[in-house]
């Protein structure tokens, strides 16, 4: 395995502190969301996960399309992250990735679905979540069935 990139982030005081990268190119105040009893005057880990996953999956779509010889320049992805309380006191996430790709004809929709599925196999966030987090894929407002 070859490391392509490494970064470091440091968090202070958990959900009610701050987080920054070692080079200080990212500095964010953190706050518990109002839905969890906080003041909401800052970002939270779920927002950071949603932003990172959406950006990474969008890039995976562009990467896969390029490799297939059908380059695209835009691949809008909306990531919805839900924080779940499990019965045994642990926590987990449920994630939905909504992808918007132009696909007017049925054969274009089939190609777009192939891109989404291949991106899901390529994206490092997807690979890290697989088997641990329920991740739903949607393409142009249609949920894609999970293929075994």
DSSP file (Angstrom, degrees, kcal/mol; ACC not computed):
  #  RESIDUE AA STRUCTURE BP1 BP2  ACC     N-H-->O    O-->H-N    N-H-->O    O-->H-N    TCO  KAPPA ALPHA  PHI   PSI    X-CA   Y-CA   Z-CA
    1    1 A X              0   0    0      0, 0.0     2,-0.5     0, 0.0     0, 0.0   0.000 360.0 360.0 360.0 134.6    0.0    0.0    0.0
    2    2 A X        -     0   0    0      0, 0.0     2,-0.4     0, 0.0     0, 0.0  -0.935 360.0-132.1-113.4 125.4    1.4    3.4   -1.0
    3    3 A X        +     0   0    0     -2,-0.5     3,-0.1     1,-0.2     0, 0.0  -0.625  23.1 179.8 -74.4 124.9    0.5    6.6    1.0
    4    4 A X        -     0   0    0     -2,-0.4     2,-0.3     1,-0.4    -1,-0.2   0.723  66.7  -2.4 -94.9 -27.6   -0.6    9.3   -1.5
    5    5 A X        -     0   0    0      2,-0.0    -1,-0.4     0, 0.0     2,-0.4  -0.978  57.2-165.8-163.0 148.2   -1.3   12.0    1.0
    6    6 A X        +     0   0    0     -2,-0.3     2,-0.3    -3,-0.1    -3,-0.0  -0.998  10.4 174.1-141.0 138.9   -1.3   12.6    4.8
    7    7 A X        -     0   0    0     -2,-0.4     2,-0.4     2,-0.0    -2,-0.0  -0.939  17.1-143.1-137.9 162.6   -2.8   15.4    6.9
    8    8 A X        -     0   0    0     -2,-0.3    14,-1.8     2,-0.0     2,-0.4  -0.985  11.5-174.0-129.3 138.7   -3.3   16.0   10.6
    9    9 A X  E     -A   21   0A   0     -2,-0.4     2,-0.5    12,-0.2    12,-0.3  -0.985   9.9-154.2-129.5 144.3   -6.1   17.7   12.4
   10   10 A X  E     -A   20   0A   0     10,-3.3    10,-2.1    -2,-0.4     2,-0.4  -0.974   6.5-160.9-121.6 126.5   -6.2   18.5   16.1
   11   11 A X  E     -A   19   0A   0     -2,-0.5     2,-0.5     8,-0.2     8,-0.2  -0.862   2.0-158.9-107.5 142.2   -9.5   18.8   18.1
   12   12 A X  E    S-A   18   0A   0      6,-3.1     6,-1.4    -2,-0.4    18,-0.1  -0.983  71.6  -6.8-119.7 127.0   -9.8   20.6   21.4
   13   13 A X  S >  S-     0   0    0     -2,-0.5     3,-1.7     4,-0.2    -1,-0.1   0.787  97.5-108.7  63.9  32.5  -12.6   19.9   23.9
   14   14 A X  G >  S-     0   0    0      1,-0.3     3,-0.9     2,-0.1    -2,-0.2  -0.167  87.8  -3.1  57.4-134.2  -14.6   17.5   21.6
   15   15 A X  G 3  S+     0   0    0      1,-0.3    -1,-0.3    -4,-0.1    -2,-0.1   0.566 137.3  48.9 -73.8  -9.1  -17.9   18.8   20.2
   16   16 A X  G <  S+     0   0    0     -3,-1.7    -1,-0.3    15,-0.2    15,-0.2  -0.219 106.5  56.9-122.7  43.3  -17.7   22.2   22.1
   17   17 A X  S <  S-     0   0    0     -3,-0.9    13,-2.9    11,-0.0     2,-0.3  -0.090  87.8 -79.9-133.7-126.9  -14.2   23.2   21.2
   18   18 A X  E     -AB  12  29A   0     -6,-1.4    -6,-3.1    11,-0.3     2,-0.4  -0.974  23.7-152.6-149.6 161.5  -12.3   23.8   18.1
   19   19 A X  E     +AB  11  28A   0      9,-2.5     9,-2.9    -2,-0.3     2,-0.3  -0.996  18.2 168.6-136.9 142.7  -10.5   21.8   15.4
   20   20 A X  E     -AB  10  27A   0    -10,-2.1   -10,-3.3    -2,-0.4     7,-0.2  -0.993  33.3-112.3-149.9 155.3   -7.7   22.8   13.2
   21   21 A X  E >   -A    9   0A   0      5,-2.1     3,-2.0    -2,-0.3   -12,-0.2  -0.517  37.8-109.6 -82.0 158.4   -5.2   21.3   10.8
   22   22 A X  T 3  S+     0   0    0    -14,-1.8    -1,-0.1     1,-0.3   -13,-0.1   0.845 122.5  47.0 -57.9 -35.5   -1.6   21.3   11.7
   23   23 A X  T 3  S-     0   0    0    -15,-0.3    -1,-0.3     1,-0.0   -14,-0.1   0.412 110.3-125.0 -87.2   3.1   -0.8   23.9    9.1
   24   24 A X  S <  S+     0   0    0     -3,-2.0    -2,-0.1     2,-0.2     3,-0.1   0.642  73.5 128.8  63.1  17.7   -3.8   26.0   10.2
   25   25 A X  S    S+     0   0    0      1,-0.2     2,-0.4    -5,-0.0    -1,-0.1   0.702  76.0  41.1 -73.3 -17.1   -5.3   26.0    6.7
   26   26 A X        +     0   0    0     -5,-0.1    -5,-2.1     2,-0.0     2,-0.4  -0.993  67.5 165.5-130.2 124.8   -8.5   24.9    8.4
   27   27 A X  E     +B   20   0A   0     -2,-0.4     2,-0.4    -7,-0.2    -7,-0.2  -0.960   9.6 172.5-139.8 119.9   -9.7   26.3   11.7
   28   28 A X  E     -B   19   0A   0     -9,-2.9    -9,-2.5    -2,-0.4     2,-0.4  -0.985  30.3-132.4-132.8 138.5  -13.3   25.7   12.9
   29   29 A X  E     -B   18   0A   0     -2,-0.4    14,-2.5   -11,-0.2     2,-0.4  -0.701  29.8-146.8 -78.5 138.3  -15.2   26.4   16.0
   30   30 A X  B     +c   43   0B   0    -13,-2.9     2,-0.3    -2,-0.4    14,-0.2  -0.870  21.8 170.5-110.1 142.8  -17.2   23.3   17.1
   31   31 A X        -     0   0    0     12,-2.4   -15,-0.2    -2,-0.4    11,-0.2  -0.988  39.7-105.9-150.3 141.8  -20.5   23.3   18.8
   32   32 A X        -     0   0    0     -2,-0.3     8,-2.0     1,-0.1     9,-0.2  -0.457  50.2-107.7 -60.3 133.0  -23.1   20.7   19.7
   33   33 A X    > > -     0   0    0      6,-0.2     5,-2.4    -2,-0.1     3,-1.7  -0.260  21.4-116.1 -64.5 154.6  -26.1   21.2   17.3
   34   34 A X  G > 5S+     0   0    0      1,-0.3     3,-1.8     3,-0.2    -1,-0.1   0.829 114.8  65.9 -60.1 -31.5  -29.2   22.6   18.8
   35   35 A X  G 3 5S+     0   0    0      1,-0.3    -1,-0.3     2,-0.1    -2,-0.1   0.730 105.7  44.1 -62.6 -21.0  -31.0   19.3   18.0
   36   36 A X  G < 5S-     0   0    0     -3,-1.7    -1,-0.3     2,-0.0    -2,-0.2   0.187 131.7 -90.9-108.5  14.8  -28.7   17.7   20.6
   37   37 A X  T < 5S+     0   0    0     -3,-1.8    -3,-0.2     1,-0.3    -2,-0.1   0.513  88.1 121.8  93.6   5.5  -29.1   20.5   23.2
   38   38 A X  S   <S-     0   0    0     -5,-2.4    -1,-0.3    -7,-0.1    -5,-0.1  -0.255  74.5-109.2 -91.9-176.7  -26.2   22.7   22.1
   39   39 A X        -     0   0    0     -3,-0.1    -6,-0.2    -2,-0.1    -5,-0.2   0.604  37.6-138.9 -89.8 -11.0  -26.1   26.3   21.0
   40   40 A X        +     0   0    0     -8,-2.0     2,-1.2     1,-0.2    -7,-0.1   0.623  57.3 136.7  68.3  13.1  -25.3   25.4   17.4
   41   41 A X        +     0   0    0     -9,-0.2     2,-0.3   -11,-0.1    -1,-0.2  -0.316  66.1  24.5 -92.2  53.7  -22.8   28.2   17.1
   42   42 A X  S    S-     0   0    0     -2,-1.2   -12,-0.3   -11,-0.2     2,-0.1  -0.945  94.3 -73.2 172.7 176.9  -20.2   26.2   15.3
   43   43 A X  B     -c   30   0B   0    -14,-2.5   -12,-2.4    -2,-0.3     2,-0.3  -0.410  39.8-147.7 -86.6 168.9  -19.8   23.2   13.1
   44   44 A X    >>  -     0   0    0    -14,-0.2     4,-1.9    -2,-0.1     3,-0.6  -0.902  29.4-102.4-134.3 164.3  -20.1   19.6   14.2
   45   45 A X  H 3> S+     0   0    0     -2,-0.3     4,-2.6     1,-0.2     5,-0.2   0.820 118.2  58.2 -58.1 -32.9  -18.4   16.4   13.2
   46   46 A X  H 3> S+     0   0    0      2,-0.2     4,-2.6     1,-0.2    -1,-0.2   0.895 106.3  48.7 -66.1 -38.2  -21.5   15.2   11.2
   47   47 A X  H <> S+     0   0    0     -3,-0.6     4,-2.6     2,-0.2    -1,-0.2   0.903 111.6  49.7 -65.3 -40.4  -21.3   18.4    9.0
   48   48 A X  H  X S+     0   0    0     -4,-1.9     4,-2.5     2,-0.2    -2,-0.2   0.903 111.6  48.4 -65.6 -40.4  -17.6   17.8    8.5
   49   49 A X  H  X S+     0   0    0     -4,-2.6     4,-2.9     2,-0.2     5,-0.3   0.930 112.0  49.4 -63.0 -46.1  -18.3   14.2    7.5
   50   50 A X  H  X S+     0   0    0     -4,-2.6     4,-2.4     1,-0.2    -2,-0.2   0.919 113.3  46.4 -60.3 -44.9  -21.0   15.2    5.1
   51   51 A X  H  X S+     0   0    0     -4,-2.6     4,-2.2     2,-0.2     5,-0.2   0.931 115.5  45.4 -64.4 -46.3  -18.8   17.8    3.4
   52   52 A X  H  X S+     0   0    0     -4,-2.5     4,-2.5    -5,-0.2    -2,-0.2   0.917 114.8  46.7 -64.5 -44.1  -15.9   15.5    3.1
   53   53 A X  H  X S+     0   0    0     -4,-2.9     4,-2.9     2,-0.2     5,-0.3   0.919 112.1  50.6 -66.6 -43.4  -17.9   12.6    1.8
   54   54 A X  H  X S+     0   0    0     -4,-2.4     4,-2.2    -5,-0.3    -1,-0.2   0.930 114.3  44.3 -60.0 -45.7  -19.8   14.7   -0.7
   55   55 A X  H  X S+     0   0    0     -4,-2.2     4,-2.1    -5,-0.2    -2,-0.2   0.918 115.7  47.0 -65.4 -44.2  -16.5   16.2   -2.1
   56   56 A X  H  X S+     0   0    0     -4,-2.5     4,-2.2    -5,-0.2    -2,-0.2   0.912 113.6  47.2 -65.4 -43.8  -14.7   12.9   -2.2
   57   57 A X  H  X S+     0   0    0     -4,-2.9     4,-2.2     2,-0.2    -1,-0.2   0.890 110.2  53.2 -68.0 -38.7  -17.6   11.0   -3.9
   58   58 A X  H  X S+     0   0    0     -4,-2.2     4,-2.0    -5,-0.3    -1,-0.2   0.924 110.9  47.2 -60.0 -44.0  -18.0   13.9   -6.4
   59   59 A X  H  X S+     0   0    0     -4,-2.1     4,-2.7     1,-0.2    -2,-0.2   0.882 108.4  54.9 -65.5 -37.6  -14.3   13.5   -7.3
   60   60 A X  H  X S+     0   0    0     -4,-2.2     4,-2.8     2,-0.2     5,-0.2   0.892 106.8  51.7 -62.4 -38.9  -14.6    9.7   -7.5
   61   61 A X  H  X S+     0   0    0     -4,-2.2     4,-2.5     2,-0.2    -2,-0.2   0.935 111.9  45.6 -61.3 -46.4  -17.4   10.2  -10.1
   62   62 A X  H  X S+     0   0    0     -4,-2.0     4,-2.0     2,-0.2    10,-0.3   0.907 114.2  49.5 -63.5 -42.2  -15.2   12.5  -12.2
   63   63 A X  H  X S+     0   0    0     -4,-2.7     4,-2.2     2,-0.2    -2,-0.2   0.934 112.8  45.6 -61.9 -49.1  -12.3   10.1  -11.8
   64   64 A X  H  X S+     0   0    0     -4,-2.8     4,-1.9     1,-0.2     6,-0.2   0.909 111.5  52.0 -64.6 -43.1  -14.3    7.1  -12.9
   65   65 A X  H  <>S+     0   0    0     -4,-2.5     5,-2.7    -5,-0.2     4,-0.4   0.910 109.7  50.4 -60.3 -41.7  -15.9    8.9  -15.8
   66   66 A X  H ><5S+     0   0    0     -4,-2.0     3,-1.3     1,-0.2     5,-0.2   0.928 109.5  50.2 -60.7 -46.2  -12.5    9.9  -17.0
   67   67 A X  H 3<5S+     0   0    0     -4,-2.2    -1,-0.2     1,-0.3    -2,-0.2   0.819 109.5  51.7 -63.2 -30.9  -11.2    6.4  -16.8
   68   68 A X  T 3<5S-     0   0    0     -4,-1.9    -1,-0.3    -5,-0.2    -2,-0.2   0.479 118.3-112.1 -84.5  -1.9  -14.2    5.1  -18.8
   69   69 A X  T < 5S+     0   0    0     -3,-1.3    -3,-0.2    -4,-0.4     2,-0.2   0.680  92.3 104.3  81.2  17.1  -13.6    7.6  -21.5
   70   70 A X      < -     0   0    0     -5,-2.7    -4,-0.1    -6,-0.2    -3,-0.1  -0.560  59.5-163.1-126.0  67.0  -16.7    9.7  -20.8
   71   71 A X        -     0   0    0     -5,-0.2     2,-0.3    -2,-0.2    -9,-0.1  -0.156   7.8-171.6 -59.6 142.6  -15.3   12.7  -19.0
   72   72 A X        -     0   0    0    -10,-0.3    -6,-0.1   -11,-0.1     3,-0.1  -0.949  17.7-162.2-128.1 151.5  -17.6   14.9  -16.9
   73   73 A X  S    S+     0   0    0     -2,-0.3     2,-0.4     1,-0.2    -1,-0.1   0.576  77.8  47.5-108.2 -14.1  -16.7   18.2  -15.4
   74   74 A X        +     0   0    0    -13,-0.1    -1,-0.2     2,-0.0     2,-0.1  -0.994  49.0 164.4-133.1 132.9  -19.6   18.4  -12.9
   75   75 A X        -     0   0    0     -2,-0.4   -14,-0.1    -3,-0.1    26,-0.1  -0.573  22.6-158.5-145.1  75.5  -20.8   15.8  -10.5
   76   76 A X  E     -D  100   0C   0     24,-0.6    24,-2.3    -2,-0.1     2,-0.4  -0.356  14.4-179.8 -63.0 129.4  -23.1   17.3   -7.8
   77   77 A X  E     -D   99   0C   0     22,-0.2     2,-0.5    -2,-0.1    22,-0.2  -0.998  15.0-163.3-132.2 130.1  -23.4   15.2   -4.7
   78   78 A X  E     -D   98   0C   0     20,-2.7    20,-3.1    -2,-0.4     2,-0.5  -0.967  11.2-158.6-110.5 124.0  -25.4   15.9   -1.6
   79   79 A X  E     -D   97   0C   0     -2,-0.5     2,-0.5    18,-0.2    18,-0.2  -0.905   3.5-164.8-106.6 126.0  -24.4   13.9    1.5
   80   80 A X  E     -D   96   0C   0     16,-2.8    16,-2.2    -2,-0.5     2,-0.5  -0.945   7.2-167.1-108.7 122.6  -26.9   13.5    4.3
   81   81 A X  E     -D   95   0C   0     -2,-0.5     2,-0.5    14,-0.2    14,-0.2  -0.944   2.2-167.4-114.8 125.6  -25.4   12.2    7.5
   82   82 A X  E     -D   94   0C   0     12,-2.9    12,-1.6    -2,-0.5     2,-0.6  -0.938  15.8-140.3-110.6 131.9  -27.7   11.0   10.4
   83   83 A X  E     -D   93   0C   0     -2,-0.5     2,-0.4    10,-0.2    10,-0.2  -0.818  25.3-160.3 -88.5 124.7  -26.3   10.4   13.9
   84   84 A X  E     -D   92   0C   0      8,-3.6     8,-1.9    -2,-0.6     2,-0.6  -0.870  15.5-144.9-112.0 138.8  -27.9    7.2   15.3
   85   85 A X  E     -D   91   0C   0     -2,-0.4     6,-0.2     6,-0.2     2,-0.2  -0.911  24.3-146.8 -97.2 119.0  -28.2    6.1   18.9
   86   86 A X    >   -     0   0    0      4,-2.8     3,-1.9    -2,-0.6     6,-0.0  -0.491  22.1-111.9 -85.4 157.6  -27.9    2.3   19.0
   87   87 A X  T 3  S+     0   0    0      1,-0.3    -1,-0.1    -2,-0.2     4,-0.0   0.771 114.5  57.0 -60.5 -28.4  -29.7    0.2   21.6
   88   88 A X  T 3  S-     0   0    0      1,-0.0    -1,-0.3     2,-0.0     3,-0.1   0.309 123.6 -97.7 -90.7  10.8  -26.5   -0.8   23.4
   89   89 A X  S <  S+     0   0    0     -3,-1.9    -2,-0.1     1,-0.3     2,-0.1   0.340  88.3 117.1  93.2  -7.2  -25.5    2.8   24.0
   90   90 A X        -     0   0    0     -5,-0.1    -4,-2.8     1,-0.0    -1,-0.3  -0.348  55.5-133.1 -84.3 173.4  -23.1    3.1   21.1
   91   91 A X  E     +D   85   0C   0     -6,-0.2     2,-0.3    -3,-0.1    -6,-0.2  -0.900  26.6 163.3-125.8 155.8  -23.5    5.6   18.2
   92   92 A X  E     -D   84   0C   0     -8,-1.9    -8,-3.6    -2,-0.3     2,-0.3  -0.898  27.3-111.0-154.2-177.0  -23.2    5.2   14.4
   93   93 A X  E     -D   83   0C   0     -2,-0.3    41,-0.7   -10,-0.2     2,-0.4  -0.844   6.9-156.9-120.7 157.8  -24.2    7.0   11.2
   94   94 A X  E     -De  82 134C   0    -12,-1.6   -12,-2.9    -2,-0.3     2,-0.4  -0.990  23.6-165.5-126.8 134.8  -26.6    6.4    8.4
   95   95 A X  E     -De  81 135C   0     39,-2.8    41,-3.0    -2,-0.4     2,-0.4  -0.958  14.3-167.0-128.0 138.2  -25.6    8.2    5.2
   96   96 A X  E     -De  80 136C   0    -16,-2.2   -16,-2.8    -2,-0.4     2,-0.6  -0.994   7.6-159.5-121.6 128.6  -27.4    9.0    1.9
   97   97 A X  E     -De  79 137C   0     39,-3.0    41,-2.8    -2,-0.4     2,-0.7  -0.938   5.5-164.0-107.3 115.5  -25.5   10.2   -1.1
   98   98 A X  E     -De  78 138C   0    -20,-3.1   -20,-2.7    -2,-0.6     2,-0.4  -0.894   8.7-168.2-101.3 114.8  -27.7   12.0   -3.6
   99   99 A X  E     -De  77 139C   0     39,-3.0    41,-3.1    -2,-0.7     2,-0.6  -0.858   8.6-159.1-105.8 136.6  -26.0   12.3   -7.0
  100  100 A X  E     +D   76   0C   0    -24,-2.3   -24,-0.6    -2,-0.4     2,-0.4  -0.936  23.3 159.7-118.3 107.8  -27.3   14.5   -9.8
  101  101 A X        -     0   0    0     -2,-0.6     2,-0.3   -26,-0.1   -26,-0.1  -0.986  45.8-107.8-127.8 139.2  -26.2   13.6  -13.3
  102  102 A X        +     0   0    0     -2,-0.4     2,-0.2     1,-0.1    -2,-0.0  -0.484  51.3 153.1 -65.0 123.9  -27.7   14.5  -16.6
  103  103 A X        +     0   0    0     -2,-0.3     6,-0.1     1,-0.1    -2,-0.1  -0.624   6.8 160.4-155.7  87.6  -29.3   11.4  -18.0
  104  104 A X        +     0   0    0     -2,-0.2     2,-0.2     4,-0.0    -1,-0.1   0.866  63.5  54.3 -82.0 -38.0  -32.3   12.0  -20.4
  105  105 A X  S  > S-     0   0    0      1,-0.1     4,-2.1     0, 0.0     3,-0.4  -0.638  88.6-114.7 -99.1 154.8  -32.4    8.7  -22.2
  106  106 A X  H  > S+     0   0    0      1,-0.2     4,-2.1    -2,-0.2     5,-0.1   0.882 117.5  51.6 -55.1 -40.2  -32.7    5.2  -20.6
  107  107 A X  H  > S+     0   0    0      1,-0.2     4,-1.8     2,-0.2    -1,-0.2   0.840 108.8  51.6 -68.4 -30.4  -29.2    4.2  -21.9
  108  108 A X  H  > S+     0   0    0     -3,-0.4     4,-2.6     2,-0.2    -1,-0.2   0.873 108.0  52.0 -69.4 -36.5  -27.8    7.4  -20.4
  109  109 A X  H  X S+     0   0    0     -4,-2.1     4,-2.6     2,-0.2    -2,-0.2   0.894 108.2  51.2 -65.7 -39.2  -29.4    6.6  -17.1
  110  110 A X  H  X S+     0   0    0     -4,-2.1     4,-2.0     2,-0.2    -1,-0.2   0.903 112.0  46.8 -64.1 -40.4  -27.8    3.1  -17.2
  111  111 A X  H  X S+     0   0    0     -4,-1.8     4,-2.2     2,-0.2    -2,-0.2   0.899 111.7  50.6 -67.3 -40.8  -24.4    4.7  -17.8
  112  112 A X  H  X S+     0   0    0     -4,-2.6     4,-2.2     2,-0.2    -2,-0.2   0.905 109.7  50.7 -63.3 -41.2  -25.0    7.2  -15.0
  113  113 A X  H  X S+     0   0    0     -4,-2.6     4,-2.5     1,-0.2    -1,-0.2   0.898 108.4  52.5 -63.4 -39.7  -25.9    4.4  -12.6
  114  114 A X  H  X S+     0   0    0     -4,-2.0     4,-2.6     1,-0.2     5,-0.2   0.909 108.4  51.1 -61.1 -41.9  -22.7    2.5  -13.6
  115  115 A X  H  X S+     0   0    0     -4,-2.2     4,-2.7     2,-0.2    -2,-0.2   0.921 110.4  48.5 -60.9 -44.3  -20.7    5.6  -12.8
  116  116 A X  H  X S+     0   0    0     -4,-2.2     4,-2.0     1,-0.2    -2,-0.2   0.927 113.0  47.2 -62.9 -44.9  -22.3    5.9   -9.4
  117  117 A X  H  X S+     0   0    0     -4,-2.5     4,-1.1     2,-0.2    -1,-0.2   0.903 114.2  46.6 -65.7 -40.8  -21.7    2.3   -8.6
  118  118 A X  H  X S+     0   0    0     -4,-2.6     4,-1.3     1,-0.2     3,-0.3   0.890 110.6  52.8 -68.1 -38.8  -18.1    2.4   -9.7
  119  119 A X  H  X S+     0   0    0     -4,-2.7     4,-3.2     1,-0.2     3,-0.3   0.885 105.4  55.6 -61.8 -37.5  -17.5    5.6   -7.8
  120  120 A X  H  < S+     0   0    0     -4,-2.0    -1,-0.2     1,-0.2    -2,-0.2   0.799 109.5  46.5 -66.3 -28.0  -18.9    3.9   -4.7
  121  121 A X  H  < S+     0   0    0     -4,-1.1    -1,-0.2    -3,-0.3    -2,-0.2   0.715 119.7  40.9 -81.5 -22.2  -16.2    1.2   -5.2
  122  122 A X  H  < S+     0   0    0     -4,-1.3    -2,-0.2    -3,-0.3    -3,-0.2   0.832  87.8  97.3 -94.8 -38.9  -13.5    3.8   -5.7
  123  123 A X     X  -     0   0    0     -4,-3.2     4,-2.3     1,-0.1     5,-0.2  -0.305  65.4-144.5 -61.0 126.9  -14.2    6.5   -3.2
  124  124 A X  H  > S+     0   0    0      1,-0.2     4,-2.1     2,-0.2     5,-0.1   0.833 100.8  55.2 -63.6 -31.1  -12.1    6.1    0.0
  125  125 A X  H  > S+     0   0    0      2,-0.2     4,-2.0     1,-0.2    -1,-0.2   0.943 109.0  47.6 -64.2 -45.3  -14.9    7.3    2.2
  126  126 A X  H  > S+     0   0    0      1,-0.2     4,-2.3     2,-0.2    -2,-0.2   0.913 112.1  49.6 -60.5 -43.0  -17.2    4.6    0.7
  127  127 A X  H  < S+     0   0    0     -4,-2.3    -1,-0.2     1,-0.2    -2,-0.2   0.864 111.1  49.2 -66.2 -34.7  -14.5    2.0    1.3
  128  128 A X  H  < S+     0   0    0     -4,-2.1    -1,-0.2    -5,-0.2    -2,-0.2   0.846 116.4  42.6 -70.5 -33.2  -14.0    3.1    4.9
  129  129 A X  H >X S+     0   0    0     -4,-2.0     3,-2.9    -5,-0.1     4,-2.4   0.799  85.0 112.9 -82.7 -30.1  -17.8    3.0    5.6
  130  130 A X  T 3< S+     0   0    0     -4,-2.3     4,-0.1     1,-0.3    -3,-0.0  -0.163  88.8  10.0 -53.7 127.5  -18.6   -0.2    3.8
  131  131 A X  T 34 S+     0   0    0      2,-0.3    -1,-0.3     1,-0.1     3,-0.1   0.270 130.1  57.1  88.3 -11.3  -19.6   -2.9    6.3
  132  132 A X  T <4 S+     0   0    0     -3,-2.9     2,-0.4     1,-0.3    -2,-0.2   0.672 104.4  38.6-118.6 -31.8  -19.9   -0.4    9.1
  133  133 A X  S  < S-     0   0    0     -4,-2.4     2,-0.5   -41,-0.1    -1,-0.3  -0.985  78.6-120.1-130.3 130.4  -22.3    2.3    8.0
  134  134 A X  E     -e   94   0C   0    -41,-0.7   -39,-2.8    -2,-0.4     2,-0.5  -0.578  36.7-173.5 -67.8 119.1  -25.5    2.0    6.1
  135  135 A X  E     -e   95   0C   0     -2,-0.5     2,-0.4   -41,-0.2   -39,-0.2  -0.971   7.9-160.8-123.0 119.1  -25.0    4.1    3.0
  136  136 A X  E     -e   96   0C   0    -41,-3.0   -39,-3.0    -2,-0.5     2,-0.5  -0.790   6.5-149.7 -98.0 140.0  -27.8    4.7    0.5
  137  137 A X  E     -e   97   0C   0      7,-0.5     7,-2.9    -2,-0.4     2,-0.4  -0.927  13.9-176.7-110.3 132.6  -27.1    5.8   -3.1
  138  138 A X  E     -eF  98 143C   0    -41,-2.8   -39,-3.0    -2,-0.5     2,-0.5  -0.988   7.6-165.0-127.6 139.1  -29.6    7.9   -5.0
  139  139 A X  E >  S-eF  99 142C   0      3,-2.9     3,-1.5    -2,-0.4   -39,-0.2  -0.981  76.5 -19.9-125.4 118.7  -29.3    9.0   -8.6
  140  140 A X  T 3  S-     0   0    0    -41,-3.1    -1,-0.1    -2,-0.5   -40,-0.1   0.903 129.6 -49.3  49.6  47.5  -31.5   11.8   -9.9
  141  141 A X  T 3  S+     0   0    0    -42,-0.3     2,-0.5     1,-0.2    -1,-0.3   0.582 116.8 113.7  71.4  14.1  -33.9   11.3   -7.0
  142  142 A X  E <   -F  139   0C   0     -3,-1.5    -3,-2.9     0, 0.0     2,-0.3  -0.969  66.4-128.8-117.3 125.4  -34.1    7.5   -7.6
  143  143 A X  E     -F  138   0C   0     -2,-0.5     2,-0.4    -5,-0.2    -5,-0.3  -0.546  20.7-136.0 -72.8 131.6  -32.8    5.1   -4.9
  144  144 A X        -     0   0    0     -7,-2.9    -7,-0.5    -2,-0.3     2,-0.1  -0.743  19.9-121.3 -88.2 131.7  -30.4    2.6   -6.3
  145  145 A X        -     0   0    0     -2,-0.4     2,-0.3     1,-0.1    -1,-0.0  -0.449  31.1-105.6 -71.0 144.2  -30.9   -0.9   -5.1
  146  146 A X        -     0   0    0     -2,-0.1     2,-0.5     2,-0.0    -1,-0.1  -0.527  32.8-149.2 -70.9 131.6  -27.9   -2.5   -3.4
  147  147 A X              0   0    0     -2,-0.3    -1,-0.0     1,-0.1    -3,-0.0  -0.888 360.0 360.0-105.0 133.5  -26.2   -5.1   -5.5
  148  148 A X              0   0    0     -2,-0.5    -1,-0.1     0, 0.0    -2,-0.0   0.443 360.0 360.0 -86.1 360.0  -24.5   -8.0   -3.9
